[in-house]
Amino acid sequence: MSNEYETIAVEHDGPVATVRVARPESMNAVNTEVLTELADAISTAETDARVVVLTGEGDRAFIGGGDIKEFQGQSGMWFRGEFRDRMADLEDAIESGRVPVIAAVNGIALGGGTEIAMMCDMIVATESAVFGQPEIGLGFIPGAGGTQRLTHLVGYMKAKELILTGRQVAAEEAVDIGLANEVVDDDAFDDRISELATDLANGPPLAQWFAKKAVNQCRADIERGLELEAALGALLFETEDNQEGLTAFIEKRDAEFRGR
């Protein structure tokens, strides 16, 4: 793929590569094009970078979630065979890559935003950042690893609370429950990300790579969980409740779920 991307921007500063979702008009929401470009950019960055910083354009959103307009009217087969496969490519680029990836969460990170942040090796958030898995309000479930990674990070009961209610979590609480590593004052955020990225870039690359592999192996059963999540998400795409939830979101009204 060409490095001339349409939806993201890539910057290099010595050994640090910054990959930025550049759709501020859409709160940096991700669609299949964004996911494809992100996976390519992060994989490519590893060839000449020692650390990758993943963030969002502007100061409102890291990744606001999935692009609901792309979801509306789609089938379960589309979700499983197109969207989820593109997300899997991104998962592989981040989690199987050799270099540390920092999620610099500089604003709203809901739905897919939280899920993509959780793929990264560290999450550093601004004080104004917000996390959450609000998919339940669309008649859906987290479909990009949220049911699995969130549970590993915060535990079964807290994960079920956040997923079943769709409750949003401020940055300080995210750190308290183990969803993020650190919260930083908005004014000091860029400096802190630069400091952390530089520290990591100066570390031993082979040891960092092996450490990632070893720690990720603690979630040895995650692949089966991700497959189940994707299958259930595809089934929900075929329900009236899911289509009602998506339509209600776009029309800015409360959804009327009927359980079918």
LUMFI-973430 format. One line per 3 residues: number of its first residue (from 0); their letters; for each residue x, y, z of N, C-alpha, C. Coordinates in steps of 0.05 Angstrom, whole numbers, plus 32768, in hexadecimal, padded with zeros to 4 digits. Layout:
% LUMFI-973430
NUM	a	X:Y:Z:X:Y:Z:X:Y:Z  ...
This chain:
% LUMFI-973430
0	msn	8011:7FE8:8000:8000:8000:8000:8012:8019:8000  8008:802D:7FF3:8017:8047:7FF2:8016:8054:800D  802B:8062:8013:802C:8071:802C:801E:808C:802B
3	eye	8012:8091:8013:8001:80A9:8011:7FE5:80A2:801A  7FE1:80A6:8034:7FC7:809D:8040:7FB2:80B3:803D  7F99:80AA:803E:7F82:80BC:803B:7F76:80C4:8056
6	tia	7F78:80B2:806A:7F6A:80B6:8083:7F7C:80B8:809B  7F96:80B4:8098:7FA8:80B6:80AE:7FC1:80C6:80A5  7FD1:80CE:80B9:7FEA:80DC:80B4:8000:80CF:80C4
9	veh	8017:80CE:80B8:802E:80C1:80C5:8045:80D5:80C6  8051:80D8:80DE:8067:80EA:80E2:807E:80DA:80EF  8097:80E0:80E7:80AE:80D3:80F2:80C0:80E9:8100
12	dgp	80C8:80E3:8118:80DA:80F5:8127:80F0:80E3:8132  8105:80DF:8123:811A:80CC:812B:810E:80B0:812C  8112:80A2:8143:8108:8087:8146:80EB:8084:814D
15	vat	80DC:809B:814F:80C0:809B:8157:80AE:80A1:813F  809C:808F:813A:8088:8093:8125:806D:8099:8132  8060:80AF:812A:8046:80B6:8133:8032:80B0:811D
18	vrv	801E:80A0:8123:8009:8099:8110:7FEF:80A6:811B  7FE3:80B7:810B:7FCD:80C7:8114:7FB4:80C3:8103  7F9E:80BB:810F:7F85:80BA:8100:7F7C:80D6:80FA
21	arp	7F78:80DC:80E1:7F74:80F8:80D8:7F58:80FC:80CC  7F44:80F8:80DD:7F28:80FC:80D5:7F1A:810D:80EA  7F25:8124:80F1:7F1A:8133:8107:7EFC:813B:8103
24	esm	7EF4:813E:80EA:7ED8:8145:80E4:7EC5:812E:80EC  7ED0:8116:80EF:7EC0:80FF:80F7:7EC9:80F4:8112  7ED5:8105:8122:7EDF:80FD:813C:7EF3:80E5:8139
27	nav	7F01:80E5:8122:7F15:80D0:811D:7F09:80B4:811E  7EF0:80B2:8116:7EE3:8098:8115:7EF1:8086:8100  7EF1:806C:8106:7EFF:8059:80F4:7EEA:804A:80E2
30	nte	7EF2:8047:80C9:7EE3:8036:80B7:7EF7:8023:80AB  7EEF:8013:8097:7F01:7FFF:808B:7F1A:800C:807F  7F17:8023:8073:7F2E:8031:8067:7F42:8039:807C
33	vlt	7F38:8045:8092:7F4A:804D:80A7:7F59:8035:80B3  7F4A:801F:80B8:7F57:8008:80C3:7F6D:7FFD:80B1  7F67:7FFC:8097:7F7B:7FF2:8084:7F94:8004:8084
36	ela	7F90:801E:8084:7FA7:8030:8084:7FB6:802F:809E  7FA8:802D:80B4:7FB6:802B:80CE:7FC8:8013:80CF  7FBD:7FFC:80C7:7FCC:7FE3:80C8:7FE5:7FE5:80B7
39	dai	7FE2:7FF0:809F:7FF9:7FF3:808D:800E:8007:8099  8004:801D:80A4:8017:8032:80AE:8027:8027:80C6  8019:8019:80D8:8027:8010:80F0:803B:7FFA:80E8
42	sta	8033:7FE8:80D6:8046:7FD3:80CD:805E:7FDF:80BF  8059:7FF3:80AE:806E:8000:80A0:8081:800F:80B2  8075:801C:80C6:8085:802D:80D8:809B:801C:80E7
45	etd	8095:8003:80EB:80A8:7FF2:80FA:80C3:7FEF:80EB  80C3:7FF4:80D1:80DC:7FF0:80C2:80F2:8004:80CA  80E9:801C:80D2:80FE:8030:80D9:80F7:803F:80F3
48	arv	80E5:8035:8103:80DE:8043:811C:80E2:802F:8133  80E8:803A:814A:80EB:8029:8162:80D3:802A:8174  80C0:803C:816F:80A8:803E:817F:8093:804C:816D
51	vvl	807A:8044:8170:8064:8051:8162:8051:805E:8176  8049:8076:8170:8035:8084:817F:801B:8086:816E  8005:807B:8178:7FEC:807C:816A:7FDA:8090:8178
54	tge	7FD0:80A3:8168:7FBF:80B8:8174:7FAB:80C2:815F  7F9C:80D7:8167:7F88:80E2:8155:7F8D:80FF:814F  7F83:8108:8138:7F86:8124:8130:7F75:8136:8141
57	gdr	7F7F:814E:8148:7F70:8161:8157:7F71:815B:8175  7F60:8169:8184:7F61:8166:81A1:7F46:815D:81AD  7F34:8153:819B:7F1A:814A:81A4:7F19:812B:81A7
60	afi	7F26:811D:8194:7F22:8100:8194:7F3C:80F2:818D  7F40:80DC:819B:7F55:80C8:8193:7F49:80B8:817B  7F36:80A8:8181:7F26:809B:816C:7F0A:8099:8178
63	ggg	7EF7:80A8:816C:7EDD:80AA:8177:7ECC:8091:8176  7ED5:807D:8167:7EC6:8064:8165:7EC6:805B:8148  7EB4:8048:8142:7EB1:803F:8127:7E9F:8053:8118
66	dik	7EA2:8053:80FE:7E93:8065:80ED:7E77:805A:80E9  7E63:8064:80F8:7E48:805A:80F8:7E3C:805B:80DD  7E42:8070:80CD:7E37:8072:80B3:7E3F:805B:80A1
69	efq	7E57:8050:80A5:7E60:8039:8095:7E51:8020:809F  7E4B:801E:80B8:7E3D:8007:80C3:7E20:8004:80BA  7E13:801A:80B7:7DF6:8019:80B2:7DF0:800B:8099
72	gqs	7DDD:7FF7:809B:7DD4:7FE8:8084:7DE6:7FD1:807C  7DFD:7FCD:808A:7E0F:7FB8:8083:7E05:7F9D:808E  7E10:7F88:8083:7E09:7F6D:808B:7E1D:7F62:809F
75	gmw	7E15:7F4C:80AC:7E27:7F3E:80BD:7E40:7F33:80AE  7E3C:7F2B:8096:7E52:7F21:8086:7E66:7F38:8080  7E5B:7F50:807B:7E6D:7F67:8077:7E7E:7F6C:8090
78	frg	7E70:7F6C:80A7:7E7E:7F71:80C0:7E94:7F5C:80C5  7E8D:7F43:80C2:7EA1:7F2E:80C7:7EB7:7F2C:80B2  7EAF:7F2F:8099:7EC2:7F2B:8083:7ED1:7F44:807A
81	efr	7EC7:7F5C:8081:7ED5:7F74:8079:7EDF:7F84:8091  7ECD:7F8F:80A0:7ED5:7FA0:80B7:7EE6:7F91:80CB  7EDD:7F79:80D3:7EEC:7F6B:80E8:7F07:7F61:80DF
84	drm	7F08:7F5A:80C5:7F22:7F51:80BA:7F36:7F68:80B9  7F2C:7F80:80B2:7F3E:7F98:80B1:7F47:7F9E:80CE  7F35:7F9B:80E1:7F3D:7FA0:80FD:7F52:7F8B:8106
87	adl	7F4F:7F73:80FD:7F62:7F5E:8104:7F7E:7F64:80F9  7F7F:7F70:80E1:7F98:7F78:80D6:7FA6:7F8D:80E8  7F96:7FA0:80F2:7FA0:7FB4:8104:7FA9:7FA8:811E
90	eda	7F9A:7F95:8129:7FA2:7F87:8142:7FBD:7F7A:813E  7FC0:7F6D:8127:7FD9:7F5F:8122:7FF1:7F72:8120  7FEC:7F89:8112:8001:7F9C:810E:800B:7FA7:8129
93	ies	7FF8:7FAC:813C:7FFF:7FB7:8156:800A:7FA2:8169  7FFB:7F8C:816C:8002:7F79:8181:8019:7F66:8179  801B:7F60:815F:8030:7F4E:8157:8049:7F5D:814D
96	grv	8047:7F77:814C:805D:7F87:8143:8074:7F86:8157  808C:7F8D:814E:80A4:7F8C:815F:80A7:7FA4:8171  809C:7FBB:816A:80A2:7FD3:8179:808B:7FDA:818C
99	pvi	8090:7FE8:81A2:807B:7FF1:81B3:8069:8005:81A5  804F:8003:81AA:803B:8016:819F:802D:8023:81B7  802F:803E:81B7:8022:804E:81CC:8008:8059:81C1
102	aav	7FF2:8055:81CF:7FD9:8062:81C9:7FD9:807D:81D7  7FDB:8093:81C9:7FDA:80AE:81D4:7FBE:80B8:81D2  7FAE:80B2:81E6:7F91:80B7:81E5:7F8C:80D4:81ED
105	ngi	7F88:80E5:81D8:7F87:8102:81DB:7F6A:810C:81DA  7F57:80FC:81E2:7F3B:8105:81E2:7F29:80ED:81E3  7F12:80EE:81D6:7EFE:80D9:81D7:7F09:80BF:81CA
108	alg	7F05:80A9:81D9:7F0D:808E:81CF:7EF6:807C:81D6  7EE2:807B:81C5:7ECA:806B:81CA:7EC8:8054:81B6  7EBC:803E:81BF:7EB8:8027:81AC:7ED2:801E:81A1
111	ggt	7ED4:801F:8187:7EED:8016:817A:7F05:8026:8183  7F02:803E:818C:7F18:804E:8197:7F24:8041:81AF  7F13:8039:81C2:7F1D:802B:81D9:7F29:8010:81D1
114	eia	7F1C:8002:81BF:7F26:7FE8:81B6:7F42:7FEA:81A9  7F46:7FFE:8198:7F60:8001:818B:7F75:800A:81A0  7F6E:801B:81B2:7F81:8023:81C7:7F8A:800B:81D7
117	mmc	7F77:7FF8:81DD:7F7E:7FE0:81ED:7F90:7FCD:81DE  7F92:7FCF:81C3:7FA5:7FBF:81B4:7FC1:7FC8:81B9  7FC5:7FE1:81C1:7FE0:7FEC:81C3:7FEE:7FE3:81DD
120	dmi	8007:7FE8:81DE:8017:7FDE:81F5:8015:7FF0:820D  800F:800A:8209:800B:801C:821F:7FF5:8030:8217  7FE6:8039:822A:7FD1:804E:8225:7FD7:8065:8238
123	vat	7FDC:807C:822C:7FE0:8095:823B:7FCA:80A8:8232  7FBB:80B4:8245:7FA4:80C4:823E:7FA6:80E0:8249  7F9A:80F2:823B:7F97:810D:8246:7F81:810D:825B
126	esa	7F81:8122:826B:7F6D:8124:8280:7F50:8125:8274  7F4E:812F:825C:7F34:8132:824F:7F2B:8119:8240  7F3C:8104:8240:7F35:80EC:8231:7F1E:80DD:823D
129	vfg	7F0F:80CF:822D:7EF8:80BF:8235:7EF9:80A5:8227  7EF5:808F:8236:7EF5:8074:822B:7ED9:8068:822E  7ED3:8053:821F:7EBA:8046:8222:7EB3:8033:820C
132	qpe	7EA2:8020:8212:7E97:800D:81FE:7E79:8011:81FC  7E6F:8025:81ED:7E53:802C:81ED:7E43:801C:81D8  7E4E:8006:81CD:7E40:7FF8:81B7:7E25:7FED:81BF
135	igl	7E21:7FE8:81D9:7E08:7FDC:81E2:7DF1:7FEF:81DB  7DF6:8009:81DA:7DE1:801C:81D3:7DD9:801B:81B6  7DE9:800D:81A6:7DE2:8009:818A:7DD7:7FED:8184
138	gfi	7DD1:7FDE:819A:7DC8:7FC3:8196:7DDE:7FB1:818D  7DF6:7FB7:8195:7E0E:7FA9:818B:7E20:7FA2:81A3  7E37:7F95:819E:7E4B:7F90:81B2:7E66:7F9B:81A8
141	pga	7E79:7F9F:81BA:7E93:7FA7:81B0:7E9D:7F91:819D  7EA4:7F99:8184:7EA9:7F86:816F:7EC6:7F86:8165  7ED7:7F94:8173:7EF3:7F96:816B:7F06:7F8E:8182
144	ggt	7EFD:7F7B:8191:7F0E:7F71:81A7:7F07:7F7B:81C2  7EF3:7F8C:81C4:7EEC:7F99:81DE:7EE3:7F85:81F3  7ED4:7F71:81EB:7ECB:7F5E:8200:7EE2:7F4E:820B
147	qrl	7EF8:7F4C:81FC:7F0F:7F3B:8204:7F24:7F4C:8212  7F2E:7F61:8205:7F44:7F70:8210:7F3B:7F80:8229  7F23:7F8B:8229:7F1A:7F99:8240:7F18:7F87:8259
150	thl	7F0F:7F6E:8254:7F0D:7F5B:826A:7F28:7F54:8276  7F3C:7F51:8264:7F57:7F4B:826D:7F62:7F62:827D  7F5B:7F7B:8276:7F67:7F92:8283:7F5A:7F99:829E
153	vgy	7F3F:7F98:829E:7F31:7FA2:82B6:7F22:7F8D:82C6  7F21:7F74:82BC:7F13:7F5F:82CA:7EF7:7F5A:82C0  7EEC:7F43:82C6:7ED2:7F3B:82BB:7EBB:7F4D:82C4
156	mka	7EB9:7F53:82DD:7EA2:7F62:82E7:7EA3:7F7F:82DD  7EB9:7F8C:82DE:7EBB:7FA7:82D4:7EB6:7FA8:82B6  7EC1:7F95:82A7:7EBD:7F94:828A:7E9F:7F91:8284
159	kel	7E92:7F7F:8292:7E75:7F7C:828D:7E65:7F95:8294  7E6D:7FA2:82A9:7E60:7FBB:82B0:7E62:7FD0:829A  7E7B:7FD4:8290:7E7F:7FE8:827C:7E72:7FE1:8261
162	ilt	7E73:7FC7:825A:7E68:7FBF:8240:7E49:7FBE:8241  7E3E:7FB4:8257:7E20:7FB2:8259:7E13:7FCD:825C  7E20:7FE0:8269:7E14:7FFA:826D:7E1D:800F:8257
165	grq	7E34:800A:824B:7E3F:801D:8238:7E4A:8036:8246  7E4F:8034:8260:7E57:804C:826F:7E73:8055:8266  7E76:8070:8264:7E8F:807C:825C:7EA1:8080:8275
168	vaa	7EBB:807E:8271:7ECE:807F:8287:7EE1:8096:8282  7EE4:80A8:8295:7EF7:80BE:8293:7F13:80B3:8297  7F27:80C3:828F:7F43:80BA:828E:7F4D:80B0:82AA
171	eea	7F46:80BF:82BF:7F50:80B8:82DA:7F45:809C:82E2  7F2B:8098:82DC:7F20:807D:82E3:7F2C:8068:82D2  7F32:806E:82B9:7F3E:805A:82A7:7F59:8050:82B3
174	vdi	7F69:8063:82BE:7F82:805B:82CB:7F7C:804A:82E3  7F68:8052:82F3:7F62:8044:830C:7F5A:8027:8307  7F4B:8022:82F2:7F41:8007:82ED:7F54:7FF6:82DB
177	gla	7F6A:8002:82D2:7F7D:7FF3:82C3:7F79:7FF5:82A5  7F68:8007:829C:7F63:800B:827F:7F78:801D:8272  7F85:802D:8281:7F9A:803F:8276:7FB2:803F:8289
180	nev	7FC9:8046:827F:7FE1:8046:8290:7FE5:8060:829F  7FDD:8076:8292:7FE4:8090:829D:7FD2:80A6:8292  7FCB:80B9:82A2:7FBC:80D1:8299:7FCE:80E9:829E
183	vdd	7FCE:80FB:8289:7FE0:8112:8289:7FD0:812B:8284  7FD7:8141:8291:7FCA:815A:828C:7FCB:8161:826E  7FB5:816B:8263:7FB4:8170:8247:7FCB:8181:823C
186	daf	7FD3:8195:824C:7FE9:81A7:8243:8004:8199:8242  8007:8184:8252:8021:8176:8253:8021:815C:8243  800B:8157:8236:8007:813C:8229:801C:8137:8213
189	ddr	8020:8149:8201:8032:8145:81EB:804F:8140:81F5  8057:814F:8209:8072:814C:8214:8075:8131:8221  8060:8128:822F:8062:810E:823C:8063:80F7:8228
192	ise	8053:80F9:8213:8054:80E4:81FE:806F:80E4:81F1  807B:80FB:81EB:8095:80FC:81E0:80AA:80F0:81F2  80A8:80F6:820C:80BB:80EB:8220:80B9:80CD:8221
195	lat	80A1:80C2:8222:809D:80A5:8224:80A6:8097:820B  809F:80A3:81F4:80A7:8097:81DA:80C6:8096:81D8  80D3:80AC:81E0:80F0:80AD:81DE:80FD:8098:81F1
198	dla	80F2:8095:8209:80FC:8081:821C:80FA:8065:820F  80E3:805F:8204:80DF:8045:81F8:80F2:8041:81DF  80F4:8056:81CF:8105:8054:81B8:8122:804F:81BF
201	ngp	812B:8057:81D7:8146:8053:81E0:814A:8038:81ED  8135:8029:81EF:8137:800F:81FC:8141:7FF9:81EA  8145:7FE1:81F4:814F:7FCA:81E4:8139:7FBE:81D3
204	pla	813A:7FC1:81B8:8124:7FBA:81A7:811D:7F9C:81A8  8131:7F8A:81A9:812A:7F6E:81A9:811D:7F66:81C3  8127:7F71:81DA:811A:7F6B:81F3:80FE:7F75:81F5
207	qwf	80F9:7F8D:81E9:80DE:7F98:81E9:80CB:7F87:81D9  80D5:7F7E:81C2:80C4:7F6C:81B1:80BD:7F53:81BF  80D2:7F46:81CB:80CC:7F2D:81D9:80BA:7F31:81F2
210	akk	80BD:7F48:81FF:80AC:7F4E:8216:808F:7F50:820D  808A:7F5E:81F6:806F:7F60:81EB:8063:7F44:81E6  8073:7F33:81D9:806A:7F18:81D3:8063:7F08:81EC
213	avn	8074:7F0A:8201:8070:7EFB:8219:8058:7F04:8228  8055:7F1F:822B:803E:7F29:823A:8024:7F23:822B  8024:7F26:8211:800B:7F20:8202:8003:7F03:8203
216	qcr	8017:7EF2:8208:8010:7ED5:820B:7FFF:7ECF:8223  7FFF:7EE2:8236:7FED:7EDE:824E:7FD0:7EDE:8246  7FCA:7EE7:822E:7FAE:7EE6:8224:7FAC:7ED1:820E
219	adi	7FB7:7EB9:8214:7FB9:7EA4:8200:7F9E:7E9C:81F4  7F88:7EA0:8203:7F6E:7E98:81FA:7F5F:7EAE:81EB  7F6D:7EC5:81E6:7F5E:7EDC:81DB:7F55:7ED7:81BE
222	erg	7F63:7EC7:81AF:7F5B:7EC3:8193:7F3F:7EB6:8191  7F3A:7EA2:81A2:7F20:7E96:81A2:7F0A:7EA9:81AA  7F11:7EBA:81BE:7EFE:7ECE:81C7:7EF8:7EE3:81B1
225	lel	7F0C:7EEB:81A2:7F09:7EFE:818D:7EF8:7EF2:8176  7EFB:7ED8:8170:7EEB:7ECB:815C:7ECE:7ECA:8164  7EC9:7EC4:817E:7EAD:7EC3:8187:7EA1:7EDF:8186
228	eaa	7EB0:7EF3:818F:7EA6:7F0F:818F:7E9F:7F17:8172  7EB0:7F11:815F:7EAB:7F18:8143:7E92:7F0A:8138  7E8F:7EF0:813F:7E78:7EE1:8136:7E5E:7EEC:8141
231	lga	7E5E:7EF3:815B:7E46:7EFE:8168:7E40:7F1A:815D  7E55:7F29:8158:7E51:7F44:814D:7E44:7F42:8131  7E4D:7F2F:8121:7E42:7F2B:8107:7E24:7F23:8109
234	llf	7E1D:7F12:811C:7E01:7F0B:8120:7DF0:7F24:8127  7DFB:7F35:8138:7DEC:7F4C:8141:7DE7:7F60:812A  7DF9:7F60:8116:7DF5:7F71:80FF:7DDC:7F6A:80F0
237	ete	7DD2:7F52:80F3:7DBA:7F49:80E5:7DA1:7F4E:80F5  7DA3:7F5A:810D:7D8B:7F5E:811D:7D7E:7F79:8118  7D64:7F7A:811D:7D56:7F94:811B:7D5F:7FA7:8131
240	dnq	7D66:7F9D:8148:7D70:7FAF:815E:7D89:7FBD:8156  7D9B:7FB0:8149:7DB4:7FBD:8141:7DAF:7FD3:812C  7D9F:7FCC:8118:7D99:7FE0:8104:7D89:7FF8:8110
243	egl	7D78:7FF3:8124:7D6A:8008:8131:7D7E:8019:8141  7D91:800C:814E:7DA5:801B:815E:7DB6:802D:814D  7DBE:8023:8135:7DCF:8033:8123:7DBF:804B:8118
246	taf	7DA6:8045:8110:7D95:805A:8105:7D8F:8070:811A  7D89:8067:8133:7D83:807A:8148:7D9B:808B:814E  7DB3:8080:814D:7DCC:8090:8152:7DCE:80A5:813D
249	iek	7DCB:809E:8124:7DCE:80B2:810E:7DB8:80C7:8110  7DA0:80BF:8118:7D89:80D2:811A:7D89:80E1:8134  7D9C:80DA:8146:7D9F:80E8:8160:7D85:80E5:8171
252	rda	7D7C:80CD:8174:7D64:80C7:8184:7D69:80AD:8194  7D58:80A8:81A8:7D5B:8090:81B8:7D51:8078:81A7  7D61:8062:81A9:7D59:804A:819B:7D42:803C:81A9
255	efr	7D32:802E:8199:7D1C:801E:81A4:7D22:8000:819E  7D2E:7FF3:81B1:7D36:7FD7:81AD:7D1F:7FC4:81B3  7D1D:7FAF:81A3:7D06:7F9C:81A6:7D0F:7F7F:81A9
258	gr	7D2A:7F7B:81AA:7D33:7F60:81AF:7D31:7F4E:8197  7D33:7F59:817F:7D33:7F47:8167:7D43:7F54:8151
